[in-house]
Amino acid sequence: MMYWGNGMGGWGIVLMTVSNLLFWGLVIAGIVLLVRGVGRGSQVDASSGQRSTPQQVLADRFARGEIDEDEYTRRLQVLSGAAHTHGPGG
């Protein structure tokens, strides 16, 4: 048996589809924002809102492997003011 005249015309189906897409889009956006917020919260807590000193930044870069030991030592000496400065001729 065919159901004719169930009360939902073409516009009802369109409205239902749009509202369904909007609902799931908001749910997904909410989850993404929640995950990002939790991730940022742990980063802020770890640094406790204090600024890192140049030595701490340098140590972090060395720990991540961005610079090698020689470069770390050289830059640490420059930061502490213990480096010998030479002119352009050497």
Secondary structure, DSSP 8 states (H G I E B T S, - for coil): ------S--HHHHHHHHHHHHHHHHHHHHHHHHHHHHHHHHHHHHHHTT----HHHHHHHHHHHTSS-HHHHHHHHHHHHT------TT-
